Amino acid sequence: MNPVLNLFDEKFVTRLFEDKVLPLYGDFVGIKKVKIIPHKKHIWGRTYHIVVEFKTSFVSREGKIKELPIFCSAHSSEPRKNVYDALKFLWEHNFSNGYLTIPHPLFYSEEFRGTFYRGAKGRNLYRFIREKNFAEIESITAKAAAWFAKLHKTPTKNARNFNEENSRIETVVPGVEHILEKIRERYAEHFTTYKKIYETLINNEKKFLSSTEERWLTHGDAHPENIIKMGKKKIAVIDFTDICLSDFARDIGSFLQQIEYMCDRKIGDPKYSEKVKKIFLDNYLLNAKIKPDENLRKRIDNYYNWTAIRTATFFLLKSGPEPSRAKSLLQRVGKNLGIKNET
């Protein structure tokens, strides 16, 4: 039996949390119930990739019940200890203080190769985009900009590179060589364009990173589904699998591309997409206390284009591919970089 299946057994999870979580909360004396909610459940033989929520009902000393959302992110071949280490580093640097916060790291399990953390309870920004709730979209986007500025200003003196492979476009999993090989096999007509695009993106990044020794904590997966509204003022950003030391412009470019793409798809008004992008960028620069220059603009554009080509790749190579959705993205990136689509 795959050992990760134990995490779908309420009795097992209750015992695990009594041992690992209960001692972390002095106000609680027991656990009454654990409701298990799988958000991602890919289990094959001895391998797996899961994200599971455990709605855990704790019993206080006064006998009252308080429910906390506890999550586990686990992967059999990609240990999630980097997620725990990164969250712990940020927590120890008081990143959780104030209304821009993060999940609370609880423990790492070598047995399951997974990180357990107290989740951020709320609704993500993408939900508000789908609902066309313009006031919330704009408010949360401005706060998200402040959150990323806060992350990028966090001192990195004692920080290790939590995901070194993820620090460069060239090496981000599954790697450029793997992507190009798959495109050649399945979409030969796009191969030359893909190769030229990646060569340009990689060279642009190398040029900047070789010009400075400075690196910033970079979330690595900046998009609306990872921005959680927790209250009237409070937001959290989740999913730290890709956090690394890299160029902070990566988070800016990635978020701008993703929110534009999602707004274009769900709202269908390019002018509004531009408005939201401006809200994000203006608030980021304000909170980071940065005056934009041509160098920063080019770096942001480079990561915008990289995120767009990653999205196109997803649509081409996923199970049940959607080439039509990839084509417009591929054309846009080619146009942005001055690369003519060979097809």
C-alpha positions in Angstrom: 0.0 0.0 0.0 1.2 3.5 -0.8 2.1 5.0 2.6 0.6 8.4 1.7 -2.9 6.8 1.8 -2.5 7.1 5.6 -3.1 10.8 5.2 -6.7 10.0 4.1 -7.4 8.0 7.3 -8.9 10.2 10.0 -7.7 8.1 12.9 -4.1 8.1 11.6 -4.2 11.9 11.0 -5.7 12.6 14.4 -2.8 10.6 16.1 -0.3 12.4 13.9 -1.6 15.9 14.8 -1.9 15.0 18.5 1.8 14.2 18.4 3.0 17.0 16.1 0.5 19.9 16.1 -1.1 19.9 19.6 2.1 20.7 21.4 2.4 23.9 19.3 -0.9 25.3 20.6 -0.9 25.7 24.4 -4.6 26.7 24.5 -5.7 23.3 23.1 -5.9 20.1 25.0 -7.3 17.7 22.3 -8.6 17.1 18.9 -12.3 16.2 18.4 -12.5 15.7 14.7 -10.5 15.9 11.4 -12.4 16.4 8.1 -10.1 15.4 5.2 -10.5 17.4 1.9 -8.2 16.5 -1.0 -7.4 19.4 -3.2 -4.9 17.5 -5.3 -4.8 13.7 -5.2 -2.5 12.0 -7.7 -1.5 8.6 -6.3 0.1 5.9 -8.4 1.6 2.7 -6.9 4.4 4.0 -4.6 4.5 7.6 -6.0 2.2 10.5 -5.4 1.6 14.3 -5.5 -1.0 15.5 -3.1 -2.3 18.7 -1.5 -4.7 17.9 1.3 -6.7 20.1 3.7 -7.5 18.8 7.2 -10.3 20.9 8.8 -9.2 20.1 12.4 -11.5 20.7 15.3 -9.4 21.5 18.4 -10.7 21.4 22.0 -9.7 24.3 24.2 -9.1 24.1 27.9 -12.5 25.6 28.4 -14.1 22.9 26.3 -14.8 25.1 23.3 -14.2 23.9 19.8 -12.0 25.9 17.3 -11.6 24.7 13.7 -8.3 25.4 12.0 -7.4 24.6 8.4 -4.2 22.5 8.3 -2.7 21.6 4.9 -0.2 19.1 3.7 1.7 19.5 0.4 3.6 16.3 -0.4 5.4 14.9 -3.4 7.2 11.5 -3.6 10.0 12.6 -5.9 10.1 16.3 -5.0 10.5 16.7 -1.2 8.7 19.7 0.1 11.2 20.5 2.9 12.1 23.6 1.0 8.6 24.9 1.5 8.8 24.3 5.2 12.2 25.9 5.4 11.2 29.0 3.4 8.0 29.5 5.5 9.9 29.0 8.7 12.6 31.5 7.5 9.9 34.1 6.7 8.0 33.4 10.0 11.2 33.9 12.0 11.7 37.2 10.2 8.3 38.4 11.4 6.8 38.3 7.8 3.5 37.1 9.3 3.0 40.4 11.2 0.5 42.9 9.9 -2.1 42.5 7.1 0.3 41.0 4.5 0.9 37.4 5.7 1.8 33.8 4.9 0.7 30.3 6.0 2.0 29.2 9.4 4.6 26.4 9.0 3.9 23.5 11.5 6.2 20.6 10.7 7.9 18.7 7.9 7.5 14.9 7.6 10.3 12.9 6.1 7.9 9.9 6.0 5.5 11.6 3.6 8.1 14.0 2.1 5.6 16.7 2.9 5.2 20.0 4.6 2.3 20.6 7.0 1.1 24.2 7.6 -1.8 26.1 8.9 -3.5 27.4 5.8 -4.8 30.9 4.9 -8.6 30.8 5.1 -10.4 32.9 2.5 -11.1 33.3 -1.2 -8.5 33.7 -3.9 -8.2 36.6 -6.3 -9.2 34.5 -9.3 -12.6 33.8 -7.8 -13.3 37.6 -7.7 -12.1 37.9 -11.3 -14.5 35.2 -12.4 -17.3 37.0 -10.5 -16.4 40.3 -12.1 -16.2 41.9 -8.7 -14.2 44.9 -9.8 -13.9 46.6 -6.4 -12.4 43.5 -4.8 -10.2 42.8 -7.8 -8.6 46.3 -7.5 -8.3 46.2 -3.8 -6.7 42.8 -3.6 -4.4 43.5 -6.5 -3.1 46.6 -4.7 -2.5 44.6 -1.6 -0.8 41.8 -3.6 1.6 44.4 -5.0 2.5 45.5 -1.4 2.9 41.8 -0.4 5.5 41.1 -3.1 7.3 44.3 -2.3 7.5 43.2 1.3 8.9 39.8 0.3 11.5 41.3 -2.0 12.7 43.7 0.7 13.2 40.8 3.2 16.9 40.6 4.0 18.5 37.5 2.5 21.7 37.4 4.5 20.9 34.2 6.3 18.7 32.7 3.6 19.7 29.7 1.6 18.5 29.2 -1.9 15.3 27.2 -1.1 14.9 26.0 -4.6 18.2 26.5 -6.6 17.0 24.6 -9.7 14.1 27.1 -9.9 16.3 30.1 -9.8 16.9 30.3 -13.6 14.6 30.1 -16.6 17.0 27.5 -18.1 16.7 25.1 -15.2 13.1 25.5 -13.9 11.5 22.0 -13.8 11.1 20.3 -16.2 13.9 22.2 -17.9 14.2 23.8 -21.3 15.7 20.8 -23.0 12.8 18.6 -22.0 10.3 21.2 -23.1 11.9 21.6 -26.5 12.1 17.8 -27.0 8.4 17.5 -26.3 7.5 20.4 -28.7 9.7 18.8 -31.4 7.9 15.5 -30.9 4.3 16.8 -30.9 4.3 20.2 -32.5 7.3 20.3 -34.9 5.8 23.3 -36.6 6.5 25.4 -33.5 9.9 24.0 -32.6 12.1 26.7 -34.3 10.0 29.5 -32.8 10.1 27.9 -29.4 13.9 27.5 -29.5 14.4 31.1 -30.6 12.1 32.4 -27.9 13.8 30.4 -25.1 17.3 31.4 -26.3 16.3 35.0 -26.1 14.6 34.7 -22.7 17.6 32.8 -21.2 20.2 35.2 -22.6 18.3 38.2 -21.3 18.1 36.7 -17.8 21.8 35.7 -17.9 22.8 39.2 -18.9 21.2 40.7 -15.8 22.1 38.0 -13.3 25.8 38.1 -14.4 25.9 41.9 -13.9 25.2 41.7 -10.1 25.7 39.4 -7.2 22.5 40.6 -5.5 19.6 38.2 -5.3 16.1 38.6 -3.9 13.6 36.2 -2.3 11.3 35.5 -5.2 8.0 33.6 -4.8 8.3 32.0 -8.2 4.6 31.4 -8.8 3.0 34.8 -8.7 -0.6 34.5 -9.9 -4.1 35.4 -8.8 -5.0 31.9 -7.5 -2.2 32.2 -4.9 -3.5 35.5 -3.5 -6.0 34.9 -0.7 -8.3 37.5 0.8 -8.5 36.6 4.5 -10.4 39.6 5.8 -11.3 43.2 5.0 -7.7 44.3 5.0 -5.7 41.1 5.3 -4.3 39.0 2.5 -2.0 36.0 2.3 0.1 34.5 -0.5 0.3 30.7 -0.6 2.2 27.9 -2.5 5.9 28.4 -1.8 7.1 25.4 -3.8 9.0 27.6 -6.2 10.5 30.2 -3.8 14.1 30.9 -4.6 16.8 33.5 -4.7 16.6 35.2 -8.1 15.6 38.5 -9.8 12.6 40.1 -8.1 11.3 41.3 -11.5 10.3 37.7 -12.1 7.4 37.9 -9.7 6.3 41.2 -11.2 6.4 40.0 -14.8 4.7 36.7 -13.9 1.9 38.4 -12.0 1.2 41.0 -14.7 0.9 38.3 -17.4 -1.3 36.0 -15.3 -3.7 38.7 -14.1 -3.9 40.1 -17.7 -4.6 36.6 -19.1 -7.3 35.8 -16.5 -9.0 39.1 -16.8 -9.0 38.9 -20.6 -10.6 35.4 -20.4 -13.1 36.1 -17.7 -14.0 39.8 -18.1 -13.1 40.3 -21.7 -12.2 44.0 -21.6 -8.6 44.7 -22.5 -8.8 48.2 -21.1 -9.8 46.8 -17.7 -6.9 44.3 -17.9 -4.5 47.2 -18.5 -6.1 49.1 -15.6 -5.5 46.3 -13.2 -2.0 45.7 -14.4 -1.3 49.4 -13.8 -2.7 49.2 -10.2 -0.4 46.3 -9.5 2.7 47.9 -10.9 2.1 51.4 -9.5 1.5 50.0 -6.0 4.5 47.7 -6.2 6.9 50.5 -7.1 5.3 52.7 -4.4 5.8 50.1 -1.7 9.2 49.0 -2.9 10.3 52.6 -3.1 11.7 52.0 -6.6 11.9 54.4 -9.5 11.4 52.4 -12.7 14.1 52.6 -15.4 14.6 50.9 -18.8 16.6 48.1 -17.3 13.8 47.1 -14.9 11.2 47.4 -17.6 13.1 45.0 -19.9 13.5 42.5 -17.0 9.8 42.6 -16.2 8.9 42.2 -19.9 11.3 39.2 -20.1 9.5 37.4 -17.3 6.1 38.5 -18.7 7.0 36.7 -22.0 8.4 33.7 -20.2 5.2 33.3 -18.2 3.2 33.6 -21.4 5.2 30.9 -23.1 4.9 28.6 -20.0 1.2 29.0 -20.2 1.2 28.2 -23.9 3.3 25.1 -23.2 0.8 24.0 -20.6 -2.0 24.1 -23.1 0.1 22.2 -25.7 1.4 19.4 -23.5 -1.3 18.8 -20.9 -3.6 15.8 -21.0 -6.3 16.9 -23.4 -4.3 19.6 -25.2 -5.8 22.9 -26.3 -3.5 24.1 -29.2 -5.9 27.0 -30.1 -5.4 28.6 -26.7 -1.6 28.2 -27.0 -1.4 29.8 -30.5 -2.4 33.3 -29.5 0.1 33.3 -26.6 2.9 32.0 -28.8 2.2 34.7 -31.4 2.1 37.4 -28.8 5.5 36.4 -27.3 7.0 36.1 -30.8 5.8 39.6 -31.6 7.1 41.0 -28.3 10.5 39.5 -28.9 10.7 40.2 -32.7 10.6 36.5 -33.5 8.6 35.5 -36.5 6.5 32.4 -36.0 7.8 29.9 -38.6 4.3 28.6 -39.2 
